[in-house]
Amino acid sequence: MVDVFLDSRLHDHIREHDWRTMNVRSVMDDYSGERLVVLHHCPAEKIDFEFLQTVTLPQTWEMKKLVITALLAKIDAGDKNHPIVKQVYEAGFASNAARYNKFINQLRILAEISNTMLDRLLGGLVVSERQIVCRFSETRMENLHYDLDSNCDDHEAFRLYINLDATPRIWAVSYPVSDLIAQGGRRIIDGIPEDLKSEVKLERLTGRAFGGWNQRATERKSPRHMIFFDPGDVWIVDGRSVSHQVLLGQRVLSVYARIPIAGNEGKIRSFRERLAEAFTRAASVPVGAETAQVGYYTPQEITASPNLKTDWTDVFGGTCTGMVRRFDDHGLVESGDKLSKTS
Ligand SMILES: [Fe+2]
């Protein structure tokens, strides 16, 4: 069951289908129509949620996105000394072979389930790459953003998630990108050349609308539907097309498929086309008549992002220090002695 707490300033762009009876075309129309789609009754019986709940991998950048397919390939090739294999075995399982082997077996099951779902949902499309990733570490309080995929003009991106944790995964979603641009009008597209690559346009739109990564501390203007995905819930969403932020999540499976435009002509409406249409609509909304309720940050107002790769362990780990950590637009504030003095 998924709980959605709706924000009345935003239209309801969440849809649901039942795996057992769904019309795949209708699901994919919702997906490419910039909806977040929940799929009920997916074939996930073989997932041992109780066991996976006992697994915690180190809070490191490498473990943030553990590519199952790559890990299994290294294990199957007997590469026990590969740094990632060693990190999982030693830091994740304290070299406990029985638990480690059970985990690897679950990863094989997750890969099998992912492939079954991709086969059905993307049947009839040419797919050039599949990536199955799990996270057994914590993600806490991202800023609202669109996913930036490099060189995304020549392909579409498909993303599916399963909450593997025993607690809800908490997201917020805001404007679909076409709505943001069309409703943000000339003010949101000002100075963004139409011939830029889509991901560069998207990066500028993200900053203008929601600020930089650090502004997660203070950005409160944008409307948000709050979503609680329960254990075992499955959903698909194109993160390039629907702005989103993870507020809190622990264990999750995320599946990605790359769908090249070449070979799929006439079957999909490309992201590039959708952006171009939205830019045309935006041009007819003069500055002052825009209705998207976002920050419209100037470049000077967008604070620099931290280096997520190097800062990940400190900023996204270290959460059980017994101290209060404070964040502002520049990131983690140096902690001083803020304990109240008692007389
Ligand atoms: Fe994202």
Boltz pocket constraint, residues with backbone or C-beta under 6 A from the ligand:
constraints:
  - pocket:
      binder: B
      contacts: [[A, 145], [A, 146], [A, 147], [A, 239], [A, 244]]
      max_distance: 6.0
